[in-house]
């Protein structure tokens, strides 16, 4: 009978020690996770220096992170959700084309822009906001929709950052219009060649 009481006390004491150790591990984990999240927030959204003017939210680094992340997410989802029978390499190439056109549009806006669009920070913020639309560009139809929404978001950002509506519209029209012309011309040329080959066959 005495031995059983000793075993019970020993087991109870061991359980208490184990519980205390697990709680301490959990407390350390939560503390480190909190510190990591606070550090990440400080990196993405730096604190304003005392006496400096408030920085527009469209010029904060978090907008750039969101835009690039949305574009990469759209590419990944497009590859993962590719229809049966369609090589994933084609879906990946479509995503790569979206990324390349994002760079080309930025270059076109940089060299053709007027007003606020001449500011590199303004142009980067506006372009990044436009990329958010590509998070849902997982099919050709949604990619076309993302292209149009991206133009609207970029125009909105340029206007909010001080550009005139007409100047912002001109800047966006040059970049997105050039893409539309090139894509349309390549589509017409490709289908024309196919029609010629079929006709000769």
Secondary structure by P-SEA (a helix, b strand, c coil): caaaaaaaaaaaaaaaaaaaaaaaaaaaaaaaaaaaaaaaaaaaccccccccccccccccaaaaaaaaaaaaaaaaaaaaaccccccaaaaaaaaaaaaaaaaaaaaaaaaacccccccaaaaaaaaaaaaccccccccaaaaaaaaaaaaaaaaaaaaaacccaaaaaaaaaaaaaaaaaaaaaaaaaaaaaaaaaaaac
